[in-house]
Amino acid sequence: MGFCLFSNVALAADALAREGRRVAIVDVDVHHGNGTQDVFYERDDVLFVSLHQSPFYPGTGHAHEIGRGPGEGYTVNLPVPSGTGHAGWLELVDRVVVPVVEAFSPDVILVSAGFDAHREDPIGGLDLVADTFYEAVAGLREIAATGAVLEGGYSLEALEVCARSVGAALIWEANPVKETITEGVRPWGMLRSEVESYHAGRWPVRLGG
């Protein structure tokens, strides 16, 4: 439903899973990764986590979409509102994404690195900056071997700075790009009850205060 002829991250994850690897996919594109979700929705060998703007195209990725059959619980959707910003988005990474991925104990983490959530993107509205993506990937890199696949992004300037930041995070280098951090909203307050309802009994999420 997007602009992909093939889902590179799904193909890579499936190939690794067929080799017996445990794979976690973390999708940070502004759109929900509905195609990737569909591929692994009934499987427990691949964990799929998506942070995405909602309401937004394609209209999927609700918190109650958690997988089916043997895959129940292995899909984690975190829909966040427009204007979320750096701090609010990273709070979800810290409270949910990192502890869930860590508990899954993957051999490999694949990041669907869409940069259309950057504040300069003409389509998305999440107001993230290059530092946001750097910090998220740096946190995941601490858990397991991590790679990234380029996804959406419609500002060439934003693509450049975000790709540089994520590339640096993947090879354990300091972030070469520093952008002004703007204020945003904290979606955790809206998502906490859903995360607790659908995932707290299965994953060690940090509900906190």
C-alpha positions in Angstrom: 0.0 0.0 0.0 3.1 2.2 0.0 5.7 2.7 -2.6 7.5 -0.6 -2.1 7.6 -3.3 -4.7 9.3 -5.6 -2.2 9.6 -5.3 1.5 13.3 -5.5 1.9 13.2 -5.7 5.7 10.6 -8.6 5.6 12.7 -10.5 3.0 15.8 -10.0 5.2 14.0 -11.1 8.4 12.5 -14.1 6.7 15.8 -15.2 5.3 17.5 -14.9 8.8 14.6 -16.7 10.5 14.9 -19.6 8.0 18.6 -19.9 9.2 17.3 -20.2 12.8 17.9 -16.7 13.9 15.6 -14.7 16.2 14.8 -11.4 14.5 13.3 -8.2 15.8 12.0 -5.6 13.4 11.6 -2.1 14.7 9.8 0.2 12.2 10.2 3.9 12.8 8.7 5.1 9.5 5.9 7.7 10.0 3.5 5.2 8.4 2.5 1.9 10.0 4.4 -1.0 8.5 1.2 -2.9 7.6 2.9 -5.1 4.9 5.6 -6.2 7.3 3.1 -6.8 10.0 1.0 -9.0 7.7 4.0 -11.2 6.8 4.8 -12.1 10.4 1.4 -11.7 12.1 1.0 -15.4 12.9 4.7 -16.1 13.6 6.6 -16.1 16.9 10.2 -16.2 15.4 10.0 -12.6 14.3 9.0 -9.7 16.6 7.5 -6.7 14.9 7.4 -3.3 16.6 6.1 -0.2 14.9 6.0 3.4 16.1 3.9 5.4 13.7 1.7 8.5 13.4 -2.0 7.9 14.0 -4.5 8.8 12.6 -2.6 8.6 9.3 -2.3 6.5 6.2 -2.8 3.5 5.9 -5.1 3.5 8.9 -3.7 0.3 10.4 -1.4 -0.3 13.4 -3.9 0.0 16.3 -2.6 -1.0 19.7 -5.0 -4.0 19.8 -3.3 -5.5 16.7 -0.9 -7.9 18.6 -0.7 -10.9 16.3 -2.7 -14.0 15.9 -2.3 -17.7 16.8 1.3 -18.6 17.5 2.2 -15.0 16.7 0.0 -13.5 19.4 2.0 -10.9 21.3 4.8 -10.7 18.8 3.3 -7.6 17.1 3.6 -4.4 19.1 2.0 -1.3 17.7 2.6 2.2 19.2 0.4 4.7 17.4 1.3 8.3 18.3 -0.3 11.6 17.5 1.0 14.3 15.2 3.4 16.7 17.0 4.8 14.0 19.3 8.3 15.3 19.1 11.7 14.0 20.3 11.1 13.5 24.0 7.7 12.0 23.8 8.7 9.5 21.1 11.9 8.4 22.9 9.9 7.9 26.1 8.0 5.1 24.2 11.3 3.7 23.0 12.6 3.6 26.6 9.4 2.3 28.2 8.3 -0.2 25.6 10.5 -0.8 22.6 13.8 -1.5 24.3 12.5 -3.7 27.1 10.3 -5.7 24.7 13.1 -6.2 22.2 15.5 -7.1 25.0 13.1 -9.6 26.5 12.6 -11.2 23.1 16.4 -11.8 23.0 17.0 -11.4 19.3 20.1 -12.5 17.4 19.5 -9.6 14.9 17.6 -6.4 15.0 16.5 -4.8 11.7 15.3 -1.2 11.7 12.9 0.0 9.1 14.5 3.4 8.9 11.9 5.7 7.5 12.8 9.3 8.0 9.4 10.8 7.1 8.8 11.4 10.8 11.5 14.1 10.7 10.1 17.6 11.3 11.2 18.9 7.9 9.3 16.1 6.0 6.4 17.5 4.0 4.2 14.4 4.6 4.7 13.4 8.2 3.9 15.4 11.3 5.8 13.8 14.2 8.4 16.5 14.5 11.3 14.2 15.2 15.0 15.2 14.5 18.1 13.3 13.6 19.1 13.0 17.2 15.8 11.1 17.8 16.7 8.3 15.4 20.3 8.3 16.6 19.3 7.7 20.2 16.8 5.0 19.3 19.2 3.0 17.1 22.0 3.5 19.6 19.8 1.9 22.3 18.8 -1.0 20.1 22.5 -1.6 19.1 23.2 -2.3 22.7 20.9 -5.3 22.7 22.0 -7.2 19.5 23.6 -6.9 16.1 21.6 -4.2 14.4 21.1 -3.2 10.7 18.9 -0.7 9.0 17.0 -0.5 5.8 16.1 2.8 4.3 12.3 3.4 4.0 10.2 6.5 3.5 11.4 10.1 3.5 10.4 13.0 1.2 12.8 15.7 2.2 16.3 15.2 0.8 17.8 17.4 3.5 16.2 15.4 6.3 17.2 12.1 4.6 20.8 13.2 4.5 21.1 14.2 8.2 19.1 11.2 9.5 21.0 8.7 7.4 24.3 10.1 8.7 23.0 9.9 12.3 21.8 6.4 12.0 24.9 5.3 10.2 27.0 6.7 13.0 24.9 4.9 15.6 25.3 1.6 13.9 29.1 1.8 13.9 29.3 3.1 17.5 30.3 6.6 16.6 29.2 9.9 18.0 26.2 11.6 16.4 27.6 13.9 13.6 24.4 15.9 13.5 22.9 18.0 16.3 19.6 19.6 15.7 17.5 21.9 18.0 15.1 19.8 20.1 11.6 21.2 20.0 8.8 20.6 22.5 6.1 18.1 21.7 3.4 16.1 23.4 3.8 13.0 25.6 1.8 10.1 24.0 2.6 7.8 26.9 -0.3 9.2 28.9 -2.6 8.1 26.1 -1.0 4.8 25.4 -0.2 3.5 28.9 -3.5 1.8 29.5 -3.4 0.1 26.1 0.2 -1.0 26.6 -0.7 -2.4 30.0 -3.7 -4.2 28.7 -2.1 -5.8 25.7 1.5 -6.3 26.6 2.3 -5.9 30.3 1.3 -9.5 31.0 3.7 -10.8 28.4 6.6 -8.3 28.2 8.5 -6.4 30.9 7.3 -2.9 29.8 8.2 0.0 32.1 4.8 1.4 33.1 6.3 3.7 35.7 4.4 6.9 36.7 
